[in-house]
Amino acid sequence: MLNVLFICSQNRLRSPTAERHFADWPGVKTASAGISNDAYVPVNLELLQWADLIVVMEPIHRNKLMARFGSELADKRVACLDIPDVFQYMEPALIKLLDERVARYLPS
């Protein structure tokens, strides 16, 4: 089982969409969090330790993760999707981008 943690800023739109959309992917467990202090579910050490793969929506999320949790990420794969914060929760255009950019990291 591959544990995948999706991260955006607030954990309100992009990462929860990804978590829900890929929740039924065979061989995958999903979770989501936000890098901001006021995120719905803030990133924490427990989530990072659980994750086999960390998927961030923008480069700034990776930078903030590295600044805050650098040593804890030493053996983790962190993938960046380059998806801007312009989508609504479960918006079809967002789901299309997620499908295009995430599937290559997941078991086939």
C-alpha positions, 0 to 999 in steps of 0.5 A: 500500500502506497500512502500518499499525502496531498498538500496545498496551502489551506487544505480546503480546495486542491488537496482535499479534492486530490485526496477524495479523487484518488481515495479509491485508486488500487493500492493507495491510501490518501490523506491531505493537509495544508502548509499554512498555520490556519489550514483546515488540517495542518501538516504535522510530523505524524502525517509526514511519517505516514506518507510514502509519497508527498504531493504538493500543489506548488513549489512554494509548498515544497519550500515551506515543507523543507524549511519547517520539516527538512530533516524529516523529509530526507528519505521522502519523495516530494512531487510538485504538480504546479497547480495554482490556487484558482480551482474550486473543490472537485472542479472538473478542470482541477480533476483533469489536471490531477489525473494528468499529473498524479497518475504517473506517481501511483501504482498502475 
